[in-house]
Amino acid sequence: MMLDDPERLIQCPYDKQHRIRACRFPYHLVKCRKSHPEVAKLLATCPFNARHLVPQADLGDHISKCRDKGFIEYDIGKRAFEMQIHLRE
């Protein structure tokens, strides 16, 4: 099963019994966060992907290993390169 498969099941960080299709996951997070405010207080949101909710104590480790960090770094590098090209024109 591919990571971008919209039908793959993802475990909810607020309720481990919940398995949600990837395509519905962002909507579920909003709803479930409201239903589990005590759990929500214990979780931190990844700066590279808001779908990644991890225990606050583990955020630093998650950030260093997050697969989405590469996409952001690539995008920043690409934009910086494009800006250099634009400035030379």
C-alpha positions in Angstrom: 0.0 0.0 0.0 1.4 3.4 -1.0 1.8 6.2 1.4 -0.3 8.5 -0.7 -3.2 6.0 -1.0 -6.3 7.9 0.1 -7.9 4.7 1.3 -5.2 3.5 3.6 -6.1 3.5 7.3 -4.4 5.8 9.8 -4.6 5.5 13.6 -6.0 8.5 15.3 -3.6 10.1 17.8 -6.5 11.0 20.1 -8.2 7.6 20.3 -6.2 4.5 19.4 -9.3 2.6 18.6 -10.1 4.9 15.7 -8.8 3.9 12.2 -9.5 6.6 9.6 -9.1 6.6 5.9 -6.3 8.9 4.9 -8.6 11.1 2.8 -10.8 11.8 5.9 -8.0 12.1 8.4 -7.7 15.9 8.5 -11.4 16.3 9.2 -11.4 13.5 11.8 -8.5 15.2 13.6 -10.5 18.4 14.0 -13.5 16.6 15.4 -11.7 14.2 17.6 -9.5 16.9 19.1 -12.7 18.6 20.4 -13.8 15.3 21.9 -10.5 14.6 23.6 -9.2 17.9 25.0 -7.1 16.3 27.7 -5.2 14.2 25.2 -4.9 17.2 22.9 -3.1 19.1 25.6 -0.4 16.4 25.7 0.2 16.4 21.9 2.3 18.7 19.8 1.9 19.4 16.1 4.7 18.8 13.7 5.8 22.1 11.9 6.2 20.2 8.6 2.8 18.4 8.6 -0.2 19.3 10.7 -1.4 15.7 10.5 1.5 14.6 12.6 0.6 14.8 16.2 3.1 13.5 18.7 3.6 13.6 22.5 5.2 17.0 23.3 8.2 15.3 24.8 8.9 13.5 21.5 8.5 16.5 19.2 12.2 17.3 18.8 12.9 13.7 17.8 10.0 13.7 15.4 11.2 16.9 13.8 14.7 15.5 13.2 13.2 12.4 11.5 10.1 13.7 9.9 9.9 12.6 6.2 8.0 15.8 5.3 10.9 18.0 6.4 12.6 17.1 3.1 9.7 18.4 1.1 9.8 21.7 2.9 13.6 22.0 2.7 13.4 21.2 -1.1 10.7 23.8 -1.6 12.7 26.4 0.3 15.8 25.6 -1.7 13.9 25.7 -4.9 12.4 29.1 -4.1 15.8 30.5 -3.1 17.3 29.3 -6.4 14.4 30.8 -8.3 14.8 34.1 -6.4 18.5 34.2 -7.4 17.7 33.6 -11.0 15.0 36.4 -10.9 17.5 38.8 -9.3 20.1 38.2 -12.0 17.6 39.1 -14.7 
